[in-house]
């Protein structure tokens, strides 16, 4: 059991470096796709929706949801790539045959996924300021809290990528991942509304939302991005994500071990 926790720093560093070598090729397409979605969302929520009676700061509110959900949407694409590799080149199978611990190999994938999605989330903020302008103040952002939460948030999503990849049997089953898991988690995770507002209108559903990890990602990001008022406590969100991360990490490791039958 202790072998599960063994990490070989040199192997991990070299594997992560190999993945980062070609990061610019993949990051460009990812950033373009993400920015198109983010810009459309911020333009509509930050300018158009006010004409229909939405609050003036709704654009900044939606920005919190966009930043929080980068990793969730990246999860789907990364899982597709991961499972495609399992059915094709099997590069991860090769890495697992190296004289290194399985955890070192898997952690290199997790850190790569988390680094990419966290970078995309952070790089959005200057552009969001240009779009929202006076609606979004960079001065009021709690930067250390935001940075920590973005890293934590995307690390959990990256770990969930390994879990999803281990549980999906083949490429033709990916519609189930989106329709049954990603979309429901996103739409009921507070992307368009706060937990407190739901609690005031529909208490029962708000309690069900607390079972959704995405609720804590959106609430935690907003608490550090636009202020604690009107959001679940930042520290409660951190604690909830850490607990989810621990559970998902063990589950992902065991599920992938069962699928690939590698040695711990």
Phi, psi and omega per residue, in radians:
X1 nan -0.605 -3.120
X2 -1.142 -0.442 -3.130
X3 -1.100 -0.447 -3.135
X4 -1.049 -0.550 -3.043
X5 -1.640 0.072 -3.130
X6 -1.405 2.227 3.091
X7 -2.170 2.267 3.096
X8 -1.753 1.809 -3.020
X9 -0.949 -0.731 -3.080
X10 -1.157 -0.810 3.122
X11 -1.080 -0.797 3.119
X12 -1.019 -0.796 -3.123
X13 -1.086 -0.765 -3.109
X14 -1.197 -0.669 3.107
X15 -1.159 -0.738 3.113
X16 -1.151 -0.700 3.117
X17 -1.089 -0.688 3.119
X18 -1.089 -0.690 3.124
X19 -1.214 -0.615 -3.104
X20 -1.348 -0.222 -3.113
X21 -1.026 -0.745 -3.107
X22 -1.851 0.437 -3.046
X23 -1.119 -0.548 -3.087
X24 -1.131 -0.571 3.137
X25 -1.166 -0.802 -3.109
X26 -1.378 -0.615 -3.070
X27 -1.152 -0.615 -3.117
X28 -1.055 -0.879 -3.127
X29 -1.134 -0.695 3.129
X30 -1.098 -0.777 -3.124
X31 -1.124 -0.751 3.133
X32 -1.062 -0.844 -3.135
X33 -1.075 -0.786 -3.119
X34 -1.167 -0.729 -3.108
X35 -1.178 -0.587 3.088
X36 -1.081 -0.823 3.116
X37 -1.122 -0.782 -3.091
X38 -1.144 -0.758 -3.132
X39 -1.101 -0.778 3.119
X40 -1.066 -0.763 -3.136
X41 -1.102 -0.785 -3.079
X42 -1.258 -0.605 3.099
X43 -1.136 -0.757 -3.118
X44 -1.237 -0.848 -3.093
X45 -1.294 -0.512 -3.077
X46 -1.567 -0.278 -3.080
X47 -2.343 -0.919 -3.044
X48 -1.205 -0.761 -3.027
X49 -1.145 -0.404 3.102
X50 -1.106 -0.498 3.107
X51 -1.197 -0.291 3.140
X52 -1.840 0.249 3.038
X53 1.698 0.078 3.125
X54 -1.247 2.740 -3.138
X55 -1.070 2.652 -3.080
X56 -1.118 -0.536 -3.106
X57 -1.663 0.321 -3.108
X58 -1.149 -0.522 3.105
X59 -1.098 -0.776 3.101
X60 -1.142 -0.626 3.088
X61 -1.085 -0.786 3.140
X62 -1.188 -0.548 3.085
X63 -1.004 -0.719 3.098
X64 -1.026 -0.701 3.110
X65 -1.169 -0.688 3.135
X66 -1.121 -0.847 -3.140
X67 -1.067 -0.690 -3.105
X68 -1.191 -0.517 -2.991
X69 -1.757 0.099 3.096
X70 -0.981 -0.892 -3.098
X71 -1.104 -0.567 3.135
X72 -1.138 -0.775 3.127
X73 -1.270 -0.567 3.056
X74 -1.164 -0.526 3.122
X75 -0.937 -0.790 -3.094
X76 -1.094 -0.889 -3.116
X77 -1.121 -0.704 3.135
X78 -1.175 -0.647 3.113
X79 -1.151 -0.664 3.074
X80 -1.033 -0.827 3.137
X81 -1.093 -0.721 -3.110
X82 -1.124 -0.857 -3.120
X83 -1.187 -0.622 3.073
X84 -1.049 -0.673 3.097
X85 -1.174 -0.684 3.122
X86 -1.089 -0.579 -3.119
X87 -1.592 -0.183 -3.081
X88 -2.073 -1.746 -3.035
X89 -1.184 -0.489 -3.131
X90 0.998 0.755 -3.133
X91 -1.125 -0.637 3.132
X92 -1.144 -0.573 3.092
X93 -1.115 -0.667 3.093
X94 -1.139 -0.788 -3.135
X95 -1.051 -0.630 -3.110
X96 -1.271 -0.247 3.079
X97 -1.525 -0.161 3.123
X98 -1.206 2.764 3.115
X99 -1.293 1.136 3.136
X100 -2.537 2.866 3.116
X101 -1.310 2.610 3.118
X102 -1.082 -0.591 -3.124
X103 -1.116 -0.633 3.099
X104 -1.079 -0.718 3.138
X105 -1.171 -0.859 -3.096
X106 -1.151 -0.640 3.136
X107 -1.154 -0.534 3.093
X108 -1.154 -0.659 3.071
X109 -1.164 -0.809 -3.104
X110 -1.073 -0.808 -3.122
X111 -1.148 -0.634 3.098
X112 -1.115 -0.857 3.125
X113 -1.053 -0.778 -3.112
X114 -1.141 -0.696 -3.132
X115 -1.115 -0.749 -3.130
X116 -1.134 -0.878 -3.091
X117 -1.215 -0.618 3.095
X118 -1.152 -0.686 3.099
X119 -1.109 -0.732 3.113
X120 -1.080 -0.702 -3.137
X121 -1.148 -0.773 -3.100
X122 -1.205 -0.697 -3.110
X123 -1.209 -0.261 3.121
X124 -1.286 -0.475 -2.997
X125 -1.042 -0.798 3.096
X126 -1.069 -0.695 3.111
X127 -1.159 -0.689 3.114
X128 -1.084 -0.651 3.102
X129 -1.089 -0.715 3.129
X130 -1.148 -0.639 -3.109
X131 -1.326 -0.805 -3.054
X132 -1.530 -0.475 3.117
X133 0.923 -1.917 -3.034
X134 -1.231 -0.277 3.134
X135 -1.268 -0.386 -3.053
X136 -2.227 2.063 -3.110
X137 -1.813 2.107 3.090
X138 -1.237 -0.403 -3.123
X139 -1.187 -0.595 -3.084
X140 -1.443 -0.095 -3.137
X141 -1.249 2.327 3.050
X142 -1.523 1.552 -2.874
X143 -1.094 -0.762 -3.126
X144 -1.138 -0.749 3.090
X145 -1.110 -0.754 -3.122
X146 -1.110 -0.789 -3.130
X147 -1.078 -0.794 3.139
X148 -1.081 -0.760 -3.071
X149 -1.227 -0.641 3.102
X150 -1.103 -0.746 3.106
X151 -1.112 -0.839 3.129
X152 -1.054 -0.829 -3.126
X153 -0.988 -0.874 -3.068
X154 -1.323 -0.432 3.042
X155 -1.174 -0.705 3.108
X156 -1.132 -0.782 3.111
X157 -1.094 -0.680 -3.141
X158 -1.136 -0.689 3.096
X159 -1.162 -0.668 3.103
X160 -1.137 -0.452 3.075
X161 -1.084 -0.766 3.114
X162 -1.101 -0.715 3.126
X163 -1.103 -0.838 3.140
X164 -1.068 -0.709 3.140
X165 -1.137 -0.607 -3.133
X166 -1.284 -0.539 -3.052
X167 -1.559 -0.413 -3.131
X168 -1.432 2.068 -3.007
X169 -1.233 -0.549 -3.082
X170 -2.779 2.949 -3.064
X171 -1.107 -0.566 -3.087
X172 -1.291 -0.006 3.136
X173 -1.788 0.105 -3.035
X174 -1.233 -0.359 3.079
X175 -1.087 -0.494 3.106
X176 -1.190 -0.650 3.141
X177 -1.073 -0.789 -3.106
X178 -1.255 -0.917 -3.026
X179 -1.233 -0.605 -3.033
X180 -1.668 -0.369 -3.037
X181 -2.221 -1.058 -3.023
X182 -1.071 -0.907 -3.102
X183 -1.109 -0.841 3.111
X184 -1.056 -0.712 3.112
X185 -1.068 -0.702 -3.103
X186 -1.245 -0.904 -3.015
X187 -1.208 -0.503 3.118
X188 -1.791 0.249 -3.082
X189 -1.799 0.272 3.082
X190 1.475 0.375 3.113
X191 -1.131 -0.686 -3.076
X192 -1.865 -0.059 -3.100
X193 -2.668 2.726 3.137
X194 -1.562 2.742 3.133
X195 -1.128 -0.697 -3.104
X196 -1.113 -0.686 3.124
X197 -1.142 -0.668 3.094
X198 -1.188 -0.699 -3.141
X199 -1.059 -0.553 3.133
X200 -1.350 -0.433 -3.096
X201 -1.791 -0.628 -3.048
X202 -2.536 1.317 -3.031
X203 -0.913 -0.767 -3.092
X204 -1.026 -0.787 -3.123
X205 -1.183 -0.578 3.137
X206 -1.123 -0.607 3.107
X207 -1.232 -0.606 3.068
X208 -1.149 -0.630 3.115
X209 -1.048 -0.482 -3.129
X210 -1.193 -0.253 3.056
X211 -1.474 -0.130 -3.106
X212 -1.680 2.023 -3.131
X213 -1.022 -0.525 -3.114
X214 -1.125 -0.512 3.083
X215 -0.980 -0.728 -3.117
X216 -1.283 -0.503 3.110
X217 -1.223 -0.791 -3.130
X218 -1.194 -0.719 -3.129
X219 -1.184 -0.724 -3.132
X220 -1.167 -0.724 3.108
X221 -1.107 -0.794 -3.120
X222 -1.131 -0.642 -3.141
X223 -1.072 -0.597 -3.138
X224 -1.621 -0.330 -3.073
X225 -1.596 -0.772 -3.075
X226 -2.147 -0.020 3.085
X227 2.129 2.642 -3.079
X228 -1.223 -0.543 -3.065
X229 -1.015 2.254 3.104
X230 1.497 0.120 -3.128
X231 -2.262 2.765 3.030
X232 -1.068 2.541 -3.121
X233 -0.854 2.305 3.136
X234 -0.939 -0.771 -3.066
X235 -1.253 -0.544 3.039
X236 -1.145 -0.712 3.107
X237 -1.105 -0.717 3.099
X238 -1.072 -0.845 -3.129
X239 -1.062 -0.745 -3.137
X240 -1.100 -0.747 -3.135
X241 -1.197 -0.646 3.095
X242 -1.092 -0.743 3.113
X243 -1.113 -0.769 3.102
X244 -1.083 -0.747 -3.139
X245 -1.052 -0.721 3.134
X246 -1.134 -0.796 -3.138
X247 -1.103 -0.830 -3.118
X248 -1.129 -0.640 -3.132
X249 -1.067 -0.869 3.129
X250 -1.121 -0.733 -3.127
X251 -1.120 -0.773 -3.122
X252 -1.105 -0.764 -3.126
X253 -1.080 -0.811 -3.111
X254 -1.195 -0.666 -3.129
X255 -1.173 -0.717 3.135
X256 -1.257 -0.621 3.081
X257 -1.083 -0.700 3.125
X258 -1.157 -0.659 -3.105
X259 -1.279 -0.725 -3.048
X260 -1.731 -0.253 3.136
X261 0.975 0.802 3.123
X262 -1.548 2.876 -3.135
X263 -1.549 2.299 -3.140
X264 -1.158 nan nan
